[in-house]
Amino acid sequence: MTYLSKLSNIAHSEGDPKILKSGPSSLGAADRLARGLGWFSIGLGTMELLAPGVITRALGLRGREGLVRAFGIRELGHGVMSLSVDKQVGVWSRIAGDALDIAAVLPGLSPSNRKRGNVEFALLMLAGITALDLACAQGVSARHARPRGAARSYAGRSGFPRGLPEARGAARRDFSTPPDMQAPPALARAVA
């Protein structure tokens, strides 16, 4: 019995069936990577919101704290979307955000910037994250893509396994008044 199987049995009552073995996760590698990138986005977005001055000083880009805060809000949005059911949108939006980040950091490469080495390192990290985001987005899209081809036709389906006439007959049988609840014939004639 695995450790996780033992843990899952803790919350069960005495008469509940015991979990002997857990099955494989329904999450693929791309899904797990999207989840990790989502949490990374939330952490980075929180840092950008709470400490934009630290980031701008490290890159020699003082005066851009408002932009860094705006990027923090954007990062939080990417993170939430990457953790949601529709993770494809979140991961693809991260790639667009990476392009904005690169464009915002590029001015730090000016020869007058004393923190130019930090900017080069940040650009290298952004390039790596962009490559990781791209691989994740392609993997998630491939895993969750809907099959292409002719649209399915549901025109011949009624939603009733035995057909509509059988369903109507069942309703008449099910909703007829039972004999013990019917009004006496004399009362029924008086009401009618």
DORO-719034 format. One record per residue: residue number from 1; x, y, z of N, C-alpha, C, O in turn; residue in three letters. Coordinates in steps of 0.2 Angstrom, whole numbers. Layout:
BEGIN
<NUM; <X; Y; Z>; <X; Y; Z>; <X; Y; Z>; <X; Y; Z>; "ala">,
...
This chain:
BEGIN
<1; <4; -6; 0>; <0; 0; 0>; <4; 6; 0>; <9; 7; 4>; "met">,
<2; <3; 11; -4>; <7; 17; -5>; <5; 22; 1>; <0; 21; 4>; "thr">,
<3; <10; 27; 2>; <9; 32; 7>; <2; 36; 5>; <-1; 37; 10>; "tyr">,
<4; <1; 37; -1>; <-5; 41; -3>; <-11; 37; -2>; <-16; 40; 0>; "leu">,
<5; <-11; 31; -3>; <-17; 27; -2>; <-18; 27; 6>; <-24; 27; 7>; "ser">,
<6; <-13; 26; 10>; <-14; 26; 17>; <-17; 33; 19>; <-22; 33; 23>; "lys">,
<7; <-15; 39; 16>; <-17; 45; 18>; <-25; 46; 16>; <-29; 49; 19>; "leu">,
<8; <-26; 43; 10>; <-33; 44; 8>; <-38; 40; 12>; <-44; 42; 12>; "ser">,
<9; <-36; 35; 15>; <-40; 31; 20>; <-42; 35; 26>; <-46; 32; 30>; "asn">,
<10; <-38; 40; 28>; <-39; 43; 34>; <-46; 46; 35>; <-49; 46; 40>; "ile">,
<11; <-48; 49; 30>; <-55; 53; 30>; <-61; 48; 29>; <-67; 51; 29>; "ala">,
<12; <-60; 42; 28>; <-65; 37; 27>; <-68; 35; 34>; <-65; 34; 39>; "his">,
<13; <-75; 34; 33>; <-78; 31; 39>; <-77; 23; 40>; <-74; 20; 35>; "ser">,
<14; <-79; 20; 45>; <-78; 13; 46>; <-81; 9; 41>; <-77; 4; 39>; "glu">,
<15; <-87; 10; 38>; <-90; 6; 33>; <-88; 7; 26>; <-90; 4; 22>; "gly">,
<16; <-84; 13; 25>; <-83; 15; 18>; <-78; 10; 15>; <-74; 7; 19>; "asp">,
<17; <-78; 9; 9>; <-73; 4; 6>; <-66; 8; 6>; <-65; 14; 6>; "pro">,
<18; <-61; 3; 7>; <-54; 6; 7>; <-51; 7; 1>; <-52; 3; -4>; "lys">,
<19; <-46; 12; 0>; <-43; 13; -6>; <-36; 9; -6>; <-32; 10; -2>; "ile">,
<20; <-36; 4; -10>; <-30; 0; -10>; <-24; 3; -14>; <-18; 2; -13>; "leu">,
<21; <-26; 6; -20>; <-21; 8; -25>; <-24; 14; -29>; <-30; 13; -31>; "lys">,
<22; <-21; 19; -29>; <-23; 25; -33>; <-21; 24; -40>; <-16; 22; -42>; "ser">,
<23; <-25; 27; -45>; <-24; 26; -52>; <-19; 32; -54>; <-17; 36; -51>; "gly">,
<24; <-18; 32; -61>; <-13; 37; -64>; <-17; 44; -64>; <-23; 44; -64>; "pro">,
<25; <-13; 49; -64>; <-16; 56; -64>; <-19; 57; -71>; <-17; 55; -76>; "ser">,
<26; <-25; 61; -71>; <-27; 63; -77>; <-24; 69; -81>; <-25; 70; -86>; "ser">,
<27; <-19; 72; -77>; <-15; 77; -79>; <-9; 75; -83>; <-6; 70; -81>; "leu">,
<28; <-8; 77; -89>; <-3; 76; -93>; <3; 80; -91>; <3; 85; -87>; "gly">,
<29; <9; 79; -94>; <15; 83; -92>; <14; 91; -94>; <16; 95; -90>; "ala">,
<30; <11; 92; -100>; <9; 99; -101>; <4; 102; -96>; <5; 108; -95>; "ala">,
<31; <0; 98; -94>; <-5; 101; -89>; <-1; 103; -82>; <-3; 108; -79>; "asp">,
<32; <3; 98; -80>; <7; 100; -74>; <12; 106; -75>; <13; 110; -71>; "arg">,
<33; <15; 106; -81>; <19; 112; -83>; <15; 118; -83>; <17; 123; -80>; "leu">,
<34; <9; 118; -85>; <4; 124; -85>; <3; 126; -78>; <3; 132; -77>; "ala">,
<35; <2; 121; -74>; <0; 123; -67>; <6; 126; -64>; <5; 131; -60>; "arg">,
<36; <12; 123; -65>; <18; 126; -62>; <19; 133; -64>; <21; 138; -60>; "gly">,
<37; <18; 134; -71>; <19; 141; -74>; <14; 146; -71>; <15; 152; -70>; "leu">,
<38; <8; 143; -70>; <2; 147; -67>; <4; 150; -60>; <3; 156; -58>; "gly">,
<39; <7; 145; -56>; <9; 147; -49>; <15; 152; -49>; <16; 157; -45>; "trp">,
<40; <20; 151; -54>; <25; 155; -55>; <23; 162; -57>; <25; 167; -54>; "phe">,
<41; <18; 163; -61>; <15; 169; -63>; <12; 173; -57>; <13; 179; -56>; "ser">,
<42; <8; 169; -53>; <5; 172; -47>; <11; 175; -42>; <10; 180; -39>; "ile">,
<43; <16; 171; -41>; <22; 173; -37>; <25; 179; -40>; <26; 184; -36>; "gly">,
<44; <27; 179; -46>; <30; 185; -50>; <25; 191; -50>; <28; 197; -48>; "leu">,
<45; <19; 190; -51>; <14; 196; -51>; <14; 199; -44>; <13; 205; -44>; "gly">,
<46; <14; 195; -39>; <13; 197; -32>; <20; 201; -31>; <19; 207; -28>; "thr">,
<47; <25; 199; -33>; <32; 203; -32>; <31; 209; -36>; <33; 214; -33>; "met">,
<48; <29; 209; -42>; <29; 215; -46>; <24; 220; -43>; <25; 226; -43>; "glu">,
<49; <18; 218; -40>; <14; 222; -37>; <16; 225; -30>; <15; 231; -29>; "leu">,
<50; <19; 221; -26>; <21; 224; -19>; <28; 227; -19>; <30; 231; -15>; "leu">,
<51; <33; 225; -24>; <40; 228; -23>; <42; 230; -30>; <47; 227; -32>; "ala">,
<52; <39; 234; -34>; <41; 236; -40>; <48; 240; -40>; <52; 240; -45>; "pro">,
<53; <49; 244; -35>; <55; 247; -34>; <61; 243; -34>; <67; 245; -37>; "gly">,
<54; <61; 237; -31>; <66; 232; -30>; <68; 230; -38>; <74; 230; -39>; "val">,
<55; <63; 229; -42>; <64; 226; -48>; <67; 232; -53>; <72; 231; -56>; "ile">,
<56; <64; 238; -52>; <67; 243; -57>; <74; 245; -54>; <78; 247; -59>; "thr">,
<57; <76; 245; -48>; <83; 247; -46>; <88; 241; -48>; <93; 243; -50>; "arg">,
<58; <85; 235; -48>; <90; 230; -50>; <91; 230; -57>; <97; 228; -60>; "ala">,
<59; <87; 233; -61>; <88; 233; -69>; <90; 240; -71>; <91; 241; -77>; "leu">,
<60; <91; 245; -66>; <93; 251; -68>; <87; 255; -72>; <89; 259; -76>; "gly">,
<61; <81; 253; -71>; <76; 256; -74>; <71; 260; -70>; <65; 259; -70>; "leu">,
<62; <74; 264; -65>; <70; 268; -61>; <65; 273; -64>; <66; 275; -70>; "arg">,
<63; <59; 274; -61>; <54; 278; -64>; <49; 274; -68>; <44; 277; -70>; "gly">,
<64; <50; 267; -68>; <45; 263; -72>; <41; 258; -67>; <39; 253; -69>; "arg">,
<65; <40; 261; -61>; <37; 257; -56>; <30; 256; -57>; <27; 250; -56>; "glu">,
<66; <26; 261; -60>; <19; 260; -62>; <18; 255; -67>; <14; 251; -67>; "gly">,
<67; <23; 254; -72>; <23; 249; -77>; <24; 242; -74>; <21; 238; -76>; "leu">,
<68; <29; 242; -70>; <30; 235; -67>; <24; 233; -63>; <22; 227; -63>; "val">,
<69; <20; 238; -59>; <14; 236; -56>; <9; 234; -61>; <5; 229; -59>; "arg">,
<70; <8; 237; -66>; <3; 235; -71>; <5; 228; -74>; <0; 224; -75>; "ala">,
<71; <11; 227; -75>; <13; 220; -77>; <12; 215; -72>; <11; 209; -73>; "phe">,
<72; <12; 217; -65>; <10; 212; -60>; <3; 210; -60>; <2; 204; -59>; "gly">,
<73; <-1; 215; -62>; <-8; 213; -62>; <-9; 209; -68>; <-13; 204; -68>; "ile">,
<74; <-6; 210; -74>; <-6; 206; -80>; <-4; 199; -78>; <-7; 194; -80>; "arg">,
<75; <2; 198; -74>; <5; 192; -72>; <0; 188; -68>; <-1; 182; -69>; "glu">,
<76; <-4; 191; -63>; <-9; 188; -59>; <-14; 185; -63>; <-17; 179; -62>; "leu">,
<77; <-16; 189; -68>; <-22; 186; -73>; <-19; 180; -77>; <-23; 175; -78>; "gly">,
<78; <-13; 180; -79>; <-10; 174; -83>; <-10; 168; -78>; <-12; 163; -80>; "his">,
<79; <-8; 169; -72>; <-8; 164; -67>; <-14; 161; -66>; <-15; 155; -66>; "gly">,
<80; <-19; 165; -64>; <-26; 162; -63>; <-29; 159; -69>; <-32; 153; -68>; "val">,
<81; <-28; 161; -75>; <-30; 158; -81>; <-27; 151; -82>; <-29; 147; -85>; "met">,
<82; <-20; 151; -81>; <-16; 145; -82>; <-18; 140; -77>; <-17; 134; -78>; "ser">,
<83; <-21; 142; -71>; <-23; 137; -66>; <-30; 135; -67>; <-33; 130; -64>; "leu">,
<84; <-34; 138; -72>; <-41; 137; -73>; <-42; 131; -78>; <-37; 128; -80>; "ser">,
<85; <-48; 129; -79>; <-50; 124; -83>; <-48; 125; -91>; <-45; 121; -94>; "val">,
<86; <-48; 132; -92>; <-46; 134; -99>; <-39; 136; -99>; <-38; 142; -101>; "asp">,
<87; <-34; 132; -97>; <-27; 134; -96>; <-24; 136; -103>; <-19; 139; -103>; "lys">,
<88; <-27; 134; -109>; <-24; 135; -115>; <-23; 143; -116>; <-18; 146; -118>; "gln">,
<89; <-29; 146; -114>; <-29; 154; -115>; <-24; 157; -110>; <-20; 161; -112>; "val">,
<90; <-23; 154; -104>; <-18; 157; -99>; <-11; 156; -102>; <-7; 161; -101>; "gly">,
<91; <-10; 150; -104>; <-3; 149; -106>; <-1; 153; -113>; <5; 156; -113>; "val">,
<92; <-6; 153; -117>; <-4; 157; -123>; <-4; 165; -122>; <0; 168; -125>; "trp">,
<93; <-8; 167; -117>; <-7; 174; -115>; <0; 176; -112>; <2; 181; -112>; "ser">,
<94; <2; 171; -108>; <9; 172; -105>; <14; 173; -111>; <19; 177; -109>; "arg">,
<95; <14; 170; -117>; <18; 172; -122>; <18; 179; -124>; <23; 182; -125>; "ile">,
<96; <12; 181; -125>; <11; 188; -126>; <14; 193; -121>; <17; 198; -122>; "ala">,
<97; <13; 191; -115>; <16; 195; -109>; <23; 194; -109>; <27; 199; -107>; "gly">,
<98; <26; 189; -111>; <34; 188; -112>; <36; 193; -117>; <41; 196; -116>; "asp">,
<99; <33; 194; -122>; <35; 199; -127>; <35; 206; -125>; <39; 210; -126>; "ala">,
<100; <29; 208; -121>; <29; 214; -117>; <35; 215; -112>; <38; 221; -112>; "leu">,
<101; <36; 210; -109>; <42; 210; -104>; <48; 212; -107>; <52; 216; -105>; "asp">,
<102; <50; 208; -113>; <56; 209; -116>; <56; 216; -119>; <62; 219; -119>; "ile">,
<103; <51; 219; -122>; <51; 225; -125>; <52; 231; -119>; <55; 236; -120>; "ala">,
<104; <49; 229; -113>; <50; 234; -107>; <57; 234; -105>; <60; 239; -102>; "ala">,
<105; <61; 228; -105>; <67; 228; -102>; <73; 230; -107>; <78; 232; -105>; "val">,
<106; <71; 229; -114>; <77; 231; -119>; <80; 238; -118>; <86; 239; -119>; "leu">,
<107; <76; 243; -116>; <79; 250; -115>; <85; 250; -110>; <89; 254; -110>; "pro">,
<108; <85; 245; -105>; <90; 244; -100>; <97; 242; -103>; <102; 242; -100>; "gly">,
<109; <97; 240; -110>; <103; 239; -113>; <108; 245; -115>; <113; 244; -118>; "leu">,
<110; <105; 251; -113>; <109; 257; -116>; <116; 257; -112>; <116; 255; -106>; "ser">,
<111; <121; 259; -116>; <128; 260; -113>; <128; 263; -106>; <133; 262; -102>; "pro">,
<112; <124; 268; -105>; <124; 272; -99>; <121; 269; -93>; <122; 271; -87>; "ser">,
<113; <118; 263; -94>; <115; 259; -88>; <120; 255; -85>; <124; 251; -88>; "asn">,
<114; <121; 257; -78>; <127; 253; -74>; <124; 246; -72>; <128; 242; -71>; "arg">,
<115; <118; 245; -73>; <115; 238; -72>; <114; 234; -78>; <110; 230; -78>; "lys">,
<116; <118; 235; -83>; <117; 232; -89>; <118; 225; -89>; <114; 221; -92>; "arg">,
<117; <122; 222; -85>; <123; 215; -84>; <117; 212; -81>; <115; 206; -83>; "gly">,
<118; <114; 215; -77>; <107; 212; -74>; <102; 212; -79>; <98; 207; -80>; "asn">,
<119; <102; 217; -84>; <97; 217; -89>; <98; 212; -94>; <94; 208; -96>; "val">,
<120; <105; 210; -96>; <107; 205; -100>; <104; 198; -97>; <102; 194; -100>; "glu">,
<121; <105; 197; -90>; <103; 191; -87>; <96; 191; -87>; <93; 185; -88>; "phe">,
<122; <92; 196; -86>; <85; 196; -86>; <82; 194; -93>; <77; 191; -94>; "ala">,
<123; <85; 197; -98>; <83; 195; -105>; <85; 188; -107>; <81; 185; -110>; "leu">,
<124; <90; 185; -104>; <92; 178; -105>; <86; 174; -101>; <84; 169; -104>; "leu">,
<125; <84; 176; -95>; <79; 172; -92>; <72; 173; -95>; <69; 168; -96>; "met">,
<126; <71; 179; -98>; <65; 180; -101>; <64; 175; -108>; <59; 173; -109>; "leu">,
<127; <70; 175; -111>; <70; 171; -117>; <69; 163; -115>; <65; 160; -119>; "ala">,
<128; <72; 161; -110>; <71; 154; -107>; <64; 153; -105>; <61; 148; -107>; "gly">,
<129; <61; 158; -102>; <54; 157; -100>; <49; 157; -106>; <44; 153; -106>; "ile">,
<130; <51; 161; -111>; <47; 162; -117>; <47; 155; -120>; <42; 152; -123>; "thr">,
<131; <53; 152; -121>; <53; 145; -124>; <49; 140; -120>; <46; 136; -123>; "ala">,
<132; <50; 140; -113>; <46; 136; -109>; <38; 137; -110>; <34; 132; -111>; "leu">,
<133; <36; 143; -110>; <29; 145; -111>; <27; 142; -118>; <21; 139; -119>; "asp">,
<134; <31; 143; -123>; <29; 141; -130>; <28; 133; -130>; <23; 131; -133>; "leu">,
<135; <33; 130; -127>; <33; 122; -127>; <26; 120; -123>; <23; 115; -125>; "ala">,
<136; <25; 123; -118>; <19; 122; -114>; <13; 123; -117>; <8; 119; -117>; "cys">,
<137; <12; 129; -121>; <6; 131; -124>; <5; 126; -130>; <-1; 124; -131>; "ala">,
<138; <10; 124; -134>; <9; 119; -139>; <7; 112; -136>; <3; 109; -139>; "gln">,
<139; <10; 110; -131>; <8; 104; -127>; <1; 104; -125>; <-3; 99; -126>; "gly">,
<140; <-1; 109; -121>; <-8; 110; -119>; <-13; 110; -125>; <-18; 107; -124>; "val">,
<141; <-11; 114; -130>; <-16; 114; -135>; <-17; 107; -139>; <-22; 106; -141>; "ser">,
<142; <-11; 104; -140>; <-12; 97; -143>; <-16; 92; -139>; <-19; 88; -141>; "ala">,
<143; <-15; 93; -132>; <-18; 88; -128>; <-26; 89; -127>; <-30; 85; -127>; "arg">,
<144; <-28; 96; -128>; <-35; 97; -126>; <-38; 100; -133>; <-43; 103; -132>; "his">,
<145; <-35; 98; -139>; <-38; 101; -145>; <-44; 96; -146>; <-44; 90; -145>; "ala">,
<146; <-49; 100; -149>; <-55; 96; -151>; <-54; 93; -158>; <-51; 96; -162>; "arg">,
<147; <-57; 87; -160>; <-55; 84; -166>; <-58; 88; -172>; <-64; 91; -171>; "pro">,
<148; <-55; 89; -177>; <-57; 93; -183>; <-61; 88; -188>; <-60; 82; -187>; "arg">,
<149; <-64; 91; -192>; <-68; 87; -197>; <-75; 90; -197>; <-77; 95; -195>; "gly">,
<150; <-79; 85; -200>; <-86; 87; -201>; <-90; 88; -194>; <-88; 84; -189>; "ala">,
<151; <-94; 93; -194>; <-98; 94; -187>; <-103; 88; -186>; <-105; 86; -191>; "ala">,
<152; <-103; 87; -180>; <-108; 81; -178>; <-115; 84; -179>; <-117; 89; -177>; "arg">,
<153; <-119; 79; -181>; <-126; 81; -182>; <-130; 77; -177>; <-130; 71; -176>; "ser">,
<154; <-134; 81; -173>; <-138; 78; -168>; <-146; 79; -170>; <-150; 78; -165>; "tyr">,
<155; <-147; 80; -176>; <-154; 81; -178>; <-159; 75; -177>; <-164; 76; -176>; "ala">,
<156; <-156; 69; -177>; <-160; 63; -177>; <-161; 61; -169>; <-164; 56; -168>; "gly">,
<157; <-158; 65; -165>; <-159; 63; -158>; <-164; 67; -154>; <-165; 73; -155>; "arg">,
<158; <-168; 63; -150>; <-173; 66; -146>; <-171; 67; -139>; <-175; 71; -136>; "ser">,
<159; <-166; 64; -137>; <-165; 64; -130>; <-168; 58; -126>; <-167; 57; -120>; "gly">,
<160; <-172; 54; -129>; <-176; 49; -126>; <-174; 42; -129>; <-174; 42; -135>; "phe">,
<161; <-171; 38; -125>; <-168; 32; -128>; <-173; 27; -132>; <-170; 24; -137>; "pro">,
<162; <-179; 27; -130>; <-184; 23; -134>; <-188; 27; -138>; <-193; 24; -141>; "arg">,
<163; <-186; 33; -140>; <-190; 37; -144>; <-196; 41; -141>; <-198; 40; -135>; "gly">,
<164; <-198; 47; -144>; <-203; 51; -141>; <-210; 48; -140>; <-213; 50; -135>; "leu">,
<165; <-212; 44; -145>; <-219; 41; -143>; <-219; 37; -137>; <-224; 37; -133>; "pro">,
<166; <-214; 33; -136>; <-213; 29; -130>; <-213; 33; -123>; <-216; 32; -118>; "glu">,
<167; <-209; 39; -124>; <-209; 44; -118>; <-216; 47; -117>; <-217; 47; -111>; "ala">,
<168; <-219; 48; -122>; <-226; 51; -121>; <-231; 46; -118>; <-235; 48; -113>; "arg">,
<169; <-230; 40; -120>; <-234; 35; -117>; <-232; 33; -109>; <-237; 32; -105>; "gly">,
<170; <-226; 34; -108>; <-224; 33; -101>; <-226; 39; -97>; <-228; 37; -91>; "ala">,
<171; <-226; 45; -99>; <-229; 50; -95>; <-236; 49; -94>; <-239; 51; -88>; "ala">,
<172; <-240; 47; -99>; <-247; 46; -98>; <-248; 41; -92>; <-253; 41; -88>; "arg">,
<173; <-244; 35; -92>; <-245; 30; -87>; <-243; 32; -80>; <-246; 31; -75>; "arg">,
<174; <-237; 36; -80>; <-234; 38; -74>; <-239; 44; -70>; <-239; 44; -64>; "asp">,
<175; <-242; 48; -75>; <-245; 54; -72>; <-253; 53; -72>; <-257; 58; -70>; "phe">,
<176; <-255; 47; -73>; <-263; 46; -72>; <-264; 45; -65>; <-260; 43; -61>; "ser">,
<177; <-270; 47; -63>; <-273; 47; -56>; <-274; 40; -54>; <-278; 36; -57>; "thr">,
<178; <-271; 38; -48>; <-272; 31; -46>; <-279; 30; -44>; <-283; 35; -42>; "pro">,
<179; <-282; 24; -45>; <-289; 23; -43>; <-291; 25; -36>; <-297; 27; -35>; "pro">,
<180; <-287; 24; -31>; <-289; 25; -24>; <-290; 33; -23>; <-292; 35; -18>; "asp">,
<181; <-287; 37; -28>; <-287; 44; -27>; <-292; 47; -32>; <-293; 54; -32>; "met">,
<182; <-296; 44; -36>; <-300; 46; -40>; <-307; 48; -37>; <-309; 45; -32>; "gln">,
<183; <-310; 54; -39>; <-316; 56; -36>; <-322; 51; -37>; <-322; 48; -43>; "ala">,
<184; <-326; 50; -33>; <-332; 46; -34>; <-336; 48; -41>; <-336; 54; -42>; "pro">,
<185; <-339; 43; -44>; <-342; 45; -51>; <-347; 51; -50>; <-348; 55; -54>; "pro">,
<186; <-351; 51; -45>; <-356; 56; -44>; <-353; 63; -43>; <-356; 67; -46>; "ala">,
<187; <-348; 63; -39>; <-344; 70; -38>; <-341; 72; -44>; <-341; 78; -46>; "leu">,
<188; <-338; 67; -48>; <-335; 69; -54>; <-340; 72; -59>; <-338; 77; -63>; "ala">,
<189; <-346; 69; -59>; <-351; 72; -64>; <-354; 79; -62>; <-355; 83; -66>; "arg">,
<190; <-354; 80; -55>; <-356; 86; -52>; <-351; 92; -54>; <-353; 97; -55>; "ala">,
<191; <-345; 90; -54>; <-340; 95; -55>; <-339; 97; -62>; <-338; 103; -64>; "val">,
<192; <-340; 92; -66>; <-340; 93; -74>; <-346; 97; -76>; <-346; 98; -82>; "ala">,
